[in-house]
Amino acid sequence: MTFTILTAVCVIGITGLLLGALIAYTAKKFAVESDPRIEEVQALLPGANCGGCGFAGCADMADAIVTKGASPSLCTACTEKDLKSIAEVLGISVDAQEKKVAVVFCSGTVSRAARKAQYNGVMDCRSASRVAGGGGKACRFGCIGYGSCARACPFGAIEVRDGLAMVHPDICRGCGKCEDVCPRKLIRLVPVSAQVHVYCNSLDKPAVKRKNCSSACLACRKCERLDPDHFNAQDQMVRVKYGNPPDPEIVEKVKCPTGALQSVCAHLQNVPESKEETVKQEKV
């Protein structure tokens, strides 16, 4: 009996050694040498794996940059300093691109927007948009305010104050993850040089807008008439011309009757923080 057990142990041990040696030989024989620059480039990328570049993650993009000639500037979250460092590693030149940041085109906080229903469900914009027209607010174009974008942001650049998602441009890296998850499609990436926005996305007629939200753009076109080079009227709303954005001083000159036209700083200051209402990014 003892002899049988010892024999079995020896056979298993020898088999394990042979298989280990075979695996080691195979790994060495068929090993594919990796370009060391891939790891250098990956270390210079943000590491957020946000997917804004169109690749599966930072490792995939680093491989594409080194082996396939992909442009490092595809990474919208990469700083200008890191882009230059990547260019030095590869011995190439990279054209600088203006940074873009996300903007939530809405100023309809809970205190400004009318409500048509009381929502009692999953606190997620995509879930709420499928129930009773979208979370309770009367405006069918505005921010639902349950923080799907804040949770999607890998950099913690978005919070929700008084039922309104707000982007901190100094933190935003322009990856576009928030843009993808917003069910109302009212988040867009714009050049960081644009410091003035019309914070409204409603296509309703002015009378309906006024009823639904006190800060809606009524399409009065006062801003466009005063400064047609920087504003563009589009049906029932007005947009900033982001190829030629206006200076913040235009807000005081226009005196928008509803306050839909605001500077970025004023927009953040006009909605005070609230411990009860603020939705912070959750790491999952």
HELIX and SHEET records of a PDB file:
HELIX    1   1 THR A    2  LYS A   29  1                                  28    
HELIX    2   2 PRO A   36  LEU A   44  1                                   9    
HELIX    3   3 CYS A   58  THR A   67  1                                  10    
HELIX    4   4 PRO A   72  LEU A   74  5                                   3    
HELIX    5   5 GLU A   80  LEU A   90  1                                  11    
HELIX    6   6 CYS A  125  ALA A  128  1                                   4    
HELIX    7   7 SER A  148  ALA A  152  1                                   5    
HELIX    8   8 LYS A  177  VAL A  181  1                                   5    
HELIX    9   9 PRO A  206  ASN A  212  1                                   7    
HELIX   10  10 LYS A  222  LEU A  226  1                                   5    
HELIX   11  11 ILE A  250  VAL A  254  1                                   5    
HELIX   12  12 VAL A  264  GLN A  269  1                                   6    
SHEET    1   A 2 LYS A 100  VAL A 104  0                                        
SHEET    2   A 2 ILE A 187  PRO A 191 -1                                        
SHEET    1   B 2 ILE A 158  ARG A 161  0                                        
SHEET    2   B 2 LEU A 164  VAL A 167 -1                                        
SHEET    1   C 2 VAL A 196  VAL A 198  0                                        
SHEET    2   C 2 LEU A 261  SER A 263 -1                                        
SHEET    1   D 2 PHE A 231  GLN A 234  0                                        
SHEET    2   D 2 MET A 237  VAL A 240 -1                                        
END                                                                             
